[in-house]
Amino acid sequence: MKIAFIGYGNMSSALISGVLSSGKFNNSNDITIFHNKKKSEFNLEKCIFLESGSESKDYFDIIFLCVKPKDIEKAINQNINIFRDNQSVVSVAAGVCISSLKKIIKKNVSITRAMPNLCAIYNESITGICNSNESDTERKNYIEDIFRSIGHVRKINEDEMHEFTALFGSGPAYLMYFYEALMECGNFKNISNEDKSLLLMHLLNSTSKMLFVTKDVKKLRSTVASKGGTTEAAIESLEEKNFKKIISKAIEVAKKRSIDLSG
């Protein structure tokens, strides 16, 4: 089975690493990457790298579209020569729906939409995945296995993709933003910013471990936010400012943007 990737950014690189480490490919020459990168930005020994728009004699069973939503039509048209009937096409472009992709490709292809997140670079992605009705079962399972090689996979309906993108696709950035906010809090004479950053990362990591094993988050939180204490005062301040509603509104804005991108 031969695979092509159009685009070579962080997500494409993570997926390729997942494919190579999955044991499904004995020969990395079965993977071709069409790109607009400088030659110094990739290792030519791992796969076949071709400049976007280059001719290829290979028939690709699966084509991954790993470009930004605004570039998707240009990327497809630039490499239209590699698209054939009966292929499987996988898009990780946020907001671009299956029907739109079919109109651009103009071939009898089955399409999978997937929304991984940046944690894929550490094989810890959360990926939402949906398929067009005519998707071949064997290839569909094969594609899902590729995404499982970079983390967790959740099958969803296409009409849930906008919400999934807003919450889980963008999710790492929200947590990073919260981390940035905590970094701006507190001034310590004996704790450098470097040490403070490390402590906060330990805080987030250890808290996530507790969340994994608890069945009642509110009860767990109450063990920290004791009555009349400092933590309770901070939580009450957040509630007065409608912190949860602010977060919910932000997710809705991201969802709307995903819908807008779908055209």
N, C-alpha and C positions, 0 to 999 in steps of 0.2 A: 504494500500500500504506500502511495506517495502523497506527501502533504506539502502544500504551499502556504506560506505566510506572507500576507501583504502588510508591510509595516514592521518596523523593528524597534519598538520602544520597550518600556519596562514590562508591560503585560505580555507582549510577544516573546520577549526574552524569557520570562518566567514560564510561559507555556511550553516553549521549546525545551527548556531545562527539564520540565515535567515529562515531556515526551521521551527525551533521551534517557531519563532515569527510570522510566516505567518498565523498561525491558521489552517494550513492544517493537522497538526498532533495533535490529542488529547492525544496520548500515545507516549512518547519519546522512549519507548521500541521498537518501530518500526524502530528505527535507530540504526544500528550496525556499529561500527568503528573498522577496522582492522589496527593495529598500531605497531610501534616499539619503543614507548615512555616508559619512566619510569612511574610507577603508580602515582607518585606525581605530574605529569604534566597535569592531567585531573581530572574532577569531575565524579566519577563513578555513581552518582545519576541521571545524565541527560540522558545518553544513555547506550547502551550495548557496552562495550569495550572488544575486543578480540585481543590477540596477533596475528600478521600477520602470516597466514598459519594455523590458528586454524580451526577445523571443525565447521560447522554450519548447523543445520537442516532446517533453514529458506530458503524459496525461496525469493530472492530479486527482486523486480520489476525494480529497478533502482540501478546501481552501479556507484559511482563517483570515478574516478581515480585522486587522488590529490597528486601526487608525482612528483619529478623532472623528466625531460625528460630522463636523463641518467639512471634513476631507473625504468622506466615504464615497461620494459619487465620482469625484476626480480620481480617486485611487482605483476604483473599479474600472472606469473608462480607460485609464492609463494602462491597465493590465488586462483589458477585455479579451485579449488573445488566449489567455490561459483558461477561460471559462468554457465548459462544455456541458452538453446535456448529461443528466444522470449523475452529476457530482453532488457532493454535500458541501454546503457553504456555511461557515460558522462566523457570526458577527459578534464582536464585543463592544460595538459602538453604542453608547447610551442613547436611547430615544428613537433609534432608527428601526421602524417596524418591518416585519417580514414582507408585507405587501409592497412597501417602498423598495426594499432590496430586490424583489423579483422584477419590478418595473425597470430598475437600473440594469440588472444583469441580462434580462431578456433571454434566458435559457431555461430549460426544464430542469431546474435544480431543486433539491430539498434544502431548507434553510433552518439552521439552529441559531437562536439568539441566546447569548450567555452574558451574564453580568457578574464577573469576578470583581474583587477589589485588590488594592495594592499589596495586601498581605500575601498575595500569591508569590512574591519574590522570596518569601520564607516558607513556602508550601503551607500557608495557613489561611488561604483565601476562603471566603464564603461566596459561592457562585450560584446565582439563580439561573435556571436553564429552561427553555421551552422550544418546541420543535414545530415545524410546519406539518400538516396532516400526512403528507406523502413521504415523510422521512423513513428511510430504510432502517429496520430494527437493528440489524447488525452494526451498521455505521453509527446509528444513534447511540447505542451502548458503548461503542468504541470512543466516540466523542465525549460521552459522560465520564468514561474512565480517564481520559486525558485530564479533564478538569478535577477529577478526584485525586489525581497525582499532585495537584497543587493546593489541596485543601478539601473543604466540605462542599457538597453539591446538594441543592434543593430544587426539585422539579416544581415549576409554577406555570400558571396560565399566562399567555402573553399580556392579557389585560391587567395582570399584577406586576408587570415588569417595571412600570414607572415608579410604583411605590417601593418595590424591591431596590431599584437603583438609588432612590432618594435615601433609604434607610441603611442598606447594607453596602451598596456600591460606594457611596460617599462617606459611610460610617467612620472609616479610619481618620478622615480629615476632621470630623467633629471631635473625636477623642484627642487628636493632636492639638486642636484649638483649645480644648479644655486644659490640656497640659500647659499650653502657652500661657493661659490665664493664671494658672497656679504658679507658674514661674515668675510672674509679675507681682505675686503677693509675698509680703514678708521681706524684711531686710535683716540679715544676720551678719554680725561682725566676724564670727568664727566659722561660717559656712560659705564657701565660694560658690559661684553660680554653677560651676562644674559639679561640685558635690551636691548642690541642691537639685540639679537635674537628675543625677543618679538616684538620689533619695526618692524623688517623685516617680521615677520609672519603677523603682522597687515597690512604691506605694500602689501604683496602678496594677502591677503584676500580681502582688500578693492579694489585693482586693479581688481581682478577677478569679483567683483560685478559690476564694471563699464563695463567690457567686456561683461557681460551677457546682458546688456541693450543697448549696442551700435550697430549700423548697419554699421559703418565705423571705423575700428580700426585705420587706418592711420590718419584719421581726428581727432580722439580722441587723438592719440599720439602727433599730431601737437599742440594740446592745451597745452601740457607740454613742447614740444621741440620748443620753440619760436625761431624765426630767430635771429642768432647771440648770442644765450644764451648758458648756460652751458650744458643743456641737448642735444641740437643740436650738440655741439662739441663732446660729448660722443658718440652719435649715429653715427656721421660721422667717428669716430675712429673705431667703430665696423664694419661699412660698408667697410672701408679701409682694414680691416683684413678678409673680406668676412665671417662675422659672420653667416649669413643665410646659406651659402654654407657649413660651418663647421658643423652646426646642421644637414643639409640635408645629409651630408656624414655620420654622426654618425648614423642616422636613417637607411641609406642604409646598413651600417655594421651590425646593429642589425637584419635587414631583412635577410641578407645573412646568419647570424648565425642561424636564425630560419629555413632557407632552408636547411642548413647543418645538423641540428638536425633531419630533416625529413627523412634523409637517402636516 
